[in-house]
């Protein structure tokens, strides 16, 4: 799922040493190896890293894997998100996030991440690929 994002939400690129420290902070907050793999994927390609990891959004009763300020949340979905029950939960939470003004981007565990980051919503968040 990919929803368009305003370009004015893309900040300037950090200095390389600051970016490395930022990556380490994000990696330490990750809840899964899949999330860490996605961060490394972004970092190795020089793409914009999220601003925060494990961002709690109480109004939607969820924790987004990553946040790009001001209002783009990213979910890195592992295999357990493929079950029918989990898909319904995810859909309900993501609809609540949309209603709260968040843009939701989803990273499937078995997707082609190279293709994913070339999609319009991702390019706007990452500053172009």
SVG drawing of the C-alpha trace seen along z (x, -y; Angstrom):
<svg xmlns="http://www.w3.org/2000/svg" viewBox="-11 -22 42 39">
<polyline fill="none" stroke="black" stroke-width="0.4" points="0.0,0.0 1.4,-3.3 -0.2,-6.7 1.2,-10.0 3.1,-12.3 3.8,-16.0 7.3,-16.8 7.7,-19.5 8.1,-16.7 11.5,-15.7 14.3,-17.3 17.8,-17.9 20.3,-15.0 22.3,-14.5 26.1,-14.5 27.5,-10.9 28.8,-10.6 25.5,-11.9 23.6,-9.5 25.7,-6.5 24.9,-7.5 21.2,-7.8 21.3,-4.4 22.8,-2.8 20.1,-4.4 17.3,-3.2 18.8,0.3 18.9,0.5 15.2,-0.3 14.1,2.3 11.9,5.2 12.9,7.6 15.7,8.6 13.5,7.8 13.2,4.2 17.0,4.0 17.5,5.5 15.2,2.8 17.1,0.0 20.4,1.4 18.9,1.6 18.0,-2.1 21.4,-3.1 23.5,-1.1 21.7,-2.9 22.1,-6.3 18.4,-6.7 16.7,-8.8 16.4,-6.9 13.3,-7.2 13.3,-9.8 12.1,-7.3 11.7,-3.6 8.9,-2.0 6.7,-5.1 3.7,-4.7 0.4,-6.1 -2.0,-5.7 -5.1,-7.0 -4.8,-4.1 -3.7,-1.6 -0.6,-0.7 3.2,-1.1 4.5,-1.9 7.9,-0.3 9.2,-3.7 8.1,-7.3 9.2,-9.9 8.2,-13.3 5.7,-14.8 3.2,-12.1 4.4,-9.1 4.5,-5.7 6.1,-2.6 5.2,1.0 7.7,3.8 5.4,6.7 6.8,10.2 5.2,13.5 2.8,13.4 1.0,10.5 -0.2,12.8 -2.8,14.6 -6.5,13.5 -6.9,12.4 -3.8,10.3 -4.7,8.7 -8.0,7.6 -6.3,6.1 -3.7,4.4 -6.4,3.0 -8.4,1.6 -5.3,0.0 -4.1,-1.5 -7.5,-2.9 -7.5,-4.6 -4.0,-6.0 -5.3,-7.4 -8.2,-9.0 -5.8,-10.6 -3.8,-12.2 -1.0,-9.7 0.3,-8.3 1.0,-4.6 3.7,-2.8 4.0,1.0 7.2,3.0 6.3,6.7 8.9,9.2 8.9,11.0 8.6,8.0 11.1,6.5 12.4,3.7 14.3,2.2 11.1,1.8 9.2,0.7 11.4,-2.4 10.9,-3.5 7.1,-3.9 5.8,-7.4 5.0,-7.6 8.4,-6.2 10.3,-8.5 8.6,-11.5 9.5,-10.3 13.0,-9.3 13.8,-12.4 14.0,-10.6 15.7,-7.4"/>
</svg>
